[in-house]
């Protein structure tokens, strides 16, 4: 799977339209998209709390993991729906499953960036901050 993800991720930076076409032509079953979406939300929340434990700020209010997971899932699902509906309103021909696929892919890219930032935090904390700004 990583052998497929990395080339498509690189293509998404250079040629986003072609990367979207590549993803949609892969034949990924739509039944796998919602579980992938949920897994990415959970992994992102876990990583957020792991990295947040190292940067405790006194008197800072933090959300519970369930609240963060729920709000992330709702925001992500709303963005899928809005991408699909706005695309349809602009005479687009895309399907809901395609909007979900592309959103899951983008969430995967964001999660990969979060992992790189998390690892940089341990080895070169200054670079971690710069990477966070750049991403």
Residue, then its C-alpha position, 0 to 999 in steps of 0.5 A: x500500500x505504501x508503494x502506491x501511496x508515495x508515488x500518488x502523493x508525489x503526483x498530487x503535488x505536481x499534477x493534482x488532477x492526474x493524481x485524482x484520476x489515478x486514485x479514482x481509477x484504482x478501483x478502491x471499494x467504496x465499502x473501504x472508504x468510511x473505515x479508512x476515514x474513521x481510522x485516520x480520524x482515530x490515528x490523528x487524534x492519538x498522535x495529537x494527544x501523544x505530541x500534546x503530552x510533550x508540550x504541556x502549557x499551564x492553564x491551557x484547556x484541552x479537549x478530551x480525545x472523544x470530543x476531538x475525535x467527534x469534532x474531527x469526524x463531523x468536520x471531515x464528513x461535512x467537508x466531503x458532503x460540501x465538496x460533493x454538493x458544491x461540485x454538483x452545483x457547479x455542474x460537476x459529474x463527480x460522485x459522493x464516493x469519489x469525493x470521499x476517496x479524495x478526502x481520505x487521501x488528503x487526510x492520509x497526506x495530512x497524517x503523513x505530515x503529522x508523523x514526520x513532524x512528530x518524529x522531527x520533534x524528537x530528533x531536531x525540535x527546531x526543524x519540527x516547528x519549521x516543518x509545521x509552519x511549512x506544511 
